């Protein structure tokens, strides 16, 4: 009788949502696993550029640049093809890069967004350069507003917000 009460208190939409959540997690893992597999056939910087360009061409919407950037960052670590990332993460070979990515995934960074963030070189906290204490990017390093907006929209959509949610939020921000 107790099992019947538990089941009757659990709604069909809740169970469907849970099932979808499990499906989404499985798809996320399949995507990152596929990326790790594909990285083994990327041997040059040009291969990496071509792969990312091919990926980007399949994407639609304003988040394409942000999605491609996430994939590029992960691939750069998987292939040990970026000097700054290699130095920061202390990797020298693709095998070391793959081991690092797998360890980040094991610690919970399973999706493209969370994995690329986990592999990112922190921009704050390390004092480098001439010691003037400024952490603001210079004009040549500053991202364009359209790139920042695309990243914002991509992140918002990844976290389940709709375009209507984003528009309402922006209207609220502009009004304040």
C-alpha positions in Angstrom: 0.0 0.0 0.0 2.9 2.4 0.8 4.4 1.9 -2.7 1.1 2.8 -4.3 0.9 6.0 -2.3 4.4 7.0 -3.4 3.6 6.3 -7.0 0.3 8.1 -6.9 2.1 11.2 -5.4 4.6 11.3 -8.3 3.0 13.0 -11.3 3.4 11.8 -14.8 5.0 15.1 -15.9 7.5 14.8 -13.1 8.5 11.4 -14.2 8.6 12.5 -17.8 10.8 15.4 -16.8 13.1 13.1 -14.9 13.3 10.8 -17.9 14.1 13.7 -20.1 16.8 14.9 -17.7 18.5 11.5 -17.8 18.2 11.5 -21.6 19.8 15.0 -21.8 22.7 13.9 -19.5 23.3 10.9 -21.7 23.3 13.1 -24.8 25.8 15.5 -23.1 28.1 12.6 -22.3 27.8 11.3 -25.8 28.7 14.7 -27.3 31.8 15.1 -25.1 32.8 11.5 -25.6 32.5 12.0 -29.4 34.6 15.1 -29.2 37.3 13.1 -27.3 37.2 10.4 -30.0 37.3 12.9 -32.9 40.3 14.7 -31.3 42.4 11.7 -31.9 42.2 12.3 -35.7 43.1 16.0 -35.4 46.9 16.4 -35.9 47.5 20.0 -36.9 46.2 23.4 -36.1 44.7 23.5 -39.5 42.8 20.3 -38.8 41.4 21.9 -35.7 40.3 25.0 -37.6 38.7 22.9 -40.3 36.9 20.7 -37.7 35.5 23.8 -35.9 34.5 25.4 -39.2 32.6 22.2 -40.2 30.9 22.1 -36.8 30.0 25.8 -36.9 28.3 25.4 -40.3 25.9 22.9 -38.8 24.7 25.3 -36.1 21.9 27.8 -36.3 21.1 30.9 -34.3 23.2 33.5 -32.6 24.9 31.0 -30.2 26.9 29.4 -33.0 30.0 31.4 -32.3 29.9 30.7 -28.6 29.3 26.9 -29.1 32.1 26.8 -31.6 34.4 28.6 -29.2 33.6 26.0 -26.5 34.4 23.1 -28.8 37.6 24.9 -30.0 38.8 25.3 -26.4 38.2 21.7 -25.5 39.9 20.5 -28.7 42.9 22.7 -28.1 43.4 20.9 -24.7 42.6 17.5 -26.1 45.2 18.0 -28.9 47.7 20.0 -26.8 47.8 22.5 -29.6 47.7 25.8 -27.7 50.9 27.0 -26.0 49.1 29.1 -23.3 46.7 26.3 -22.4 49.5 23.8 -22.4 51.6 25.9 -20.1 48.7 26.7 -17.8 47.6 23.0 -17.5 51.1 21.7 -17.7 50.4 19.4 -20.6 52.8 18.5 -23.4 51.1 15.8 -25.4 47.6 15.0 -26.6 47.5 12.0 -24.3 48.1 14.4 -21.3 45.4 16.7 -22.7 42.9 13.8 -23.0 43.8 12.7 -19.4 43.1 16.2 -18.2 39.8 16.5 -20.0 38.7 13.1 -18.7 39.6 14.2 -15.1 37.5 17.4 -15.5 34.6 15.3 -16.8 35.0 12.9 -13.8 34.8 15.9 -11.5 31.4 16.9 -13.0 32.3 19.1 -16.0 30.3 17.0 -18.5 28.8 19.4 -21.0 30.5 21.6 -23.5 29.9 24.8 -21.5 31.0 23.4 -18.1 34.0 21.6 -19.7 35.2 24.6 -21.6 34.9 26.7 -18.5 36.8 24.2 -16.4 39.6 24.3 -19.0 39.7 28.1 -19.3 42.7 30.0 -18.1 41.4 32.2 -15.3 41.7 35.9 -16.2 41.7 37.2 -12.6 43.7 36.2 -9.6 47.1 35.9 -11.2 49.1 39.1 -11.4 51.2 39.1 -14.5 52.7 41.8 -16.6 54.1 45.1 -15.5 52.3 45.0 -12.1 50.1 48.0 -12.6 47.2 46.0 -11.1 44.8 46.6 -14.0 42.9 43.5 -15.1 40.7 45.3 -17.7 41.3 44.0 -21.3 43.0 46.5 -23.6 41.0 47.8 -26.6 42.6 45.2 -28.9 41.7 42.4 -26.5 38.2 43.5 -25.7 35.4 41.3 -27.1 32.8 42.9 -29.2 29.3 43.5 -27.7 27.8 41.2 -30.3 30.2 38.4 -29.2 29.3 39.0 -25.5 25.6 39.1 -26.4 25.9 35.8 -28.3 27.7 34.2 -25.4 25.0 35.5 -23.0 22.2 34.2 -25.2 23.9 30.9 -25.7 24.4 30.4 -22.0 20.8 31.5 -21.2 19.4 29.0 -23.8 21.7 26.3 -22.4 20.2 26.9 -19.0 16.7 26.5 -20.2 15.6 30.1 -20.9 13.6 31.0 -24.0 14.1 33.9 -26.3 11.0 35.4 -24.7 12.6 35.1 -21.3 15.7 36.8 -22.6 13.8 39.6 -24.3 11.8 40.2 -21.1 15.0 40.3 -19.0 16.6 42.8 -21.5 13.6 45.0 -21.4 13.7 45.0 -17.7 17.4 45.9 -17.7 17.0 48.7 -20.2 14.0 50.1 -18.2 16.0 50.3 -15.0 
